[in-house]
């Protein structure tokens, strides 16, 4: 809550013109940002939150071209790793079971996911990605990759994509420790 409070205080203190940097896109930037927050800039953790939110929005826009949402992409990624029961997938994707059901229903209606009997226990249902789902997943990943590569062209570090990819290990570690 402290970080949110700092952000709100900062935004309230900014003039309308100064607050423009919150919605600035790479093509509007004249120079690369400094490595530390300068006077009048939000603290680095706040900048990181803003960057993550903006990147998420760019991924949403990229996925719109293949008619996927970010939660649908995440579910397809997890299904590509291994099929599973809805309860397991809800835990792995960190969504509530009713939300997962809605996601699966939408993907199943499009023929991207199927519900099949579990081979080990016929009473259970497994969620499995179809070949059409694999094609849409590939198209979604390519669309996101292309969008991120275009944005990375504006990054001052040559290894911007590597830096972003380096978060995978941290995210996997956090999920492993914090999933039920």
Residue pairs with C-beta under 8 A, 6 or more apart in sequence:
3 43
3 45
3 46
3 49
6 42
6 43
6 46
7 42
7 46
7 49
10 42
10 46
11 19
11 22
14 40
18 40
21 41
22 50
26 151
26 153
26 154
26 155
27 154
29 154
32 155
32 156
33 47
33 156
34 41
36 44
37 43
37 44
37 47
41 47
42 50
55 148
55 151
55 164
56 70
58 147
58 148
58 151
59 70
59 73
59 144
59 147
59 148
60 69
60 70
61 147
62 140
62 143
62 144
62 146
62 147
63 69
63 70
63 72
63 73
63 140
63 143
63 144
65 143
66 136
66 139
66 140
66 143
67 110
67 136
68 76
68 136
68 140
71 93
71 95
71 99
71 103
72 103
72 106
72 107
73 137
73 140
73 141
73 144
74 93
75 89
75 93
75 100
75 103
75 104
75 107
75 113
76 107
76 112
76 113
76 129
76 133
76 136
76 137
76 140
77 137
78 84
78 89
78 92
78 93
79 89
79 113
79 127
79 128
79 129
79 133
80 129
80 134
80 137
83 116
83 126
83 127
83 128
83 129
84 92
84 126
84 127
85 118
85 124
85 125
85 126
85 127
86 97
86 100
86 101
86 104
86 125
86 127
87 97
89 100
89 127
90 96
90 97
90 99
90 100
91 179
91 180
92 175
92 179
93 100
94 175
94 179
95 103
104 113
104 115
104 127
107 113
107 133
108 114
108 115
110 132
110 136
111 130
111 132
111 133
112 129
112 130
112 132
112 133
112 136
113 127
113 128
113 129
113 130
113 133
114 127
114 128
114 129
114 130
115 125
115 126
115 127
115 128
116 125
116 126
116 128
117 124
117 125
117 126
118 124
118 125
118 126
119 126
129 137
148 161
148 164
149 161
152 160
152 161
152 164
157 163
